[in-house]
Amino acid sequence: SQDEPYGTGEDGMPLRPVIKPWDPAVAAAQDFPITTYQPVYFLAESLQDAKLKMRKYCEDLPRPFFALYNAQTDTVHIDRPV
C-alpha cells in the first residue's frame, strides 16, 4: 500500500527489514538478494563507531601481499604478483 514504504509480501502483509547492530564481519557474510527488497539493515551507534569497527575488521583481513606507497615517486610497490 501507499503508506508502507517498504512494500508488501506475497501474502499482502507489510514487509519489515531486520535491523542488526553494525558488525562488518556479519555484514560481509550477509546474503542480499538482488530481486527483492534488502532484508537486513545494519545500524551503527555513530559514524565514529562504524569507522572504528570497519578499521578493526580491515586490520584482521588476510593480506596475501604487501603494498607500500612511495610519495616521492607517486607509485605503489607490491611485494609479489597479484
C-alpha positions in Angstrom: 0.0 0.0 0.0 0.9 3.7 -0.3 1.6 4.1 3.4 4.0 1.1 3.6 7.2 2.5 2.1 9.0 -0.9 2.2 6.3 -2.8 0.3 4.2 -5.9 1.0 4.9 -9.6 0.7 3.1 -12.2 -1.4 0.6 -12.6 1.4 -0.2 -8.8 1.4 1.4 -8.3 4.8 3.8 -5.3 5.2 7.4 -6.2 4.8 9.7 -5.0 7.5 13.5 -5.2 7.3 15.6 -6.7 10.1 17.8 -4.1 11.7 21.1 -5.5 13.2 23.9 -3.8 15.1 26.8 -2.8 12.7 29.3 -5.6 12.6 31.4 -5.7 9.4 32.0 -9.4 9.7 28.3 -10.2 9.9 27.6 -7.7 7.1 30.2 -9.3 4.8 28.6 -12.7 5.2 25.0 -11.4 4.8 23.3 -12.5 1.6 21.5 -9.7 -0.2 19.1 -11.0 -2.9 19.1 -8.7 -5.9 15.5 -9.3 -6.9 13.8 -8.3 -3.6 13.9 -5.6 -1.0 17.0 -5.5 1.2 16.1 -7.8 4.1 18.7 -6.6 6.6 20.0 -3.2 7.5 23.0 -2.6 9.8 22.8 0.2 12.2 25.9 1.8 13.9 25.7 3.7 17.1 27.5 6.6 15.4 29.7 7.3 12.4 32.7 7.1 14.6 31.6 3.7 15.9 31.1 2.5 12.3 34.6 3.7 11.2 36.3 2.1 14.2 34.6 -1.2 13.7 35.4 -1.1 9.9 39.1 -0.3 10.6 39.4 -3.2 13.1 37.7 -5.5 10.6 40.1 -4.5 7.8 43.1 -4.9 10.1 42.2 -8.6 10.6 41.7 -9.3 6.9 44.2 -11.7 5.4 46.6 -10.0 3.0 48.4 -12.2 0.5 50.6 -9.3 -0.4 52.1 -6.1 1.0 51.7 -2.8 -0.8 53.8 0.3 0.0 53.1 3.8 -1.3 56.1 5.9 -2.3 55.0 9.6 -2.1 58.2 10.8 -3.8 57.5 8.8 -7.0 53.7 8.7 -6.5 53.9 4.9 -7.1 52.8 1.8 -5.2 55.2 -1.1 -4.7 53.7 -4.6 -4.3 56.0 -7.3 -3.0 54.7 -10.1 -5.2 52.5 -10.6 -8.3 48.8 -10.3 -7.6 
